[in-house]
């Protein structure tokens, strides 16, 4: 009897439906409410589908994109643990992906800096963008983000205004 139950369970696991791009697009349609706010009941399910697709199709040309979108959803849901794990997977599994530097930048900005108030980890993450993706358009943004870490919005505005004034003086 136990053997039959194990065999039945194994057959169900093997028969797990392989997700398609169409499945992901259908899931994506449930991500937002009519007022464009995130659908917090459906969003984790959508992110999980994206991750399942990547697990089933790691060599698919779009796998990195779906993993990145799962990361975005978890950042929006403020699930820092999942966000960190997904970004680590993205950078490890798809280091040359165009989504990798963006994922790192979002992780530094929204997870480490904003959600966790961990400026040391934010700094480290921004530095990875600079070191590993120097040609990315986000490398300069990462440098600025490091410069502004730990500052209040008012202090950042003061620095920006002072910098602009100095540039104007040089032009004269």
Secondary structure, DSSP 8 states (H G I E B T S, - for coil): -HHHHHHHHHHHHHT-----HHHHHHHHTTSB-TTS-B-HHHHHHHHHHHHHHHHH-TTSTTHHHHHHHHHHHHHHTT-HHHHHHHHHHHHHH-TT-HHHHHHHHHIIIIIIIIIS--HHHHHHHHHHHHHH-TTSTHHHHHHHHHHHTT--HHHHHHHHHHHHHHHHHHH-
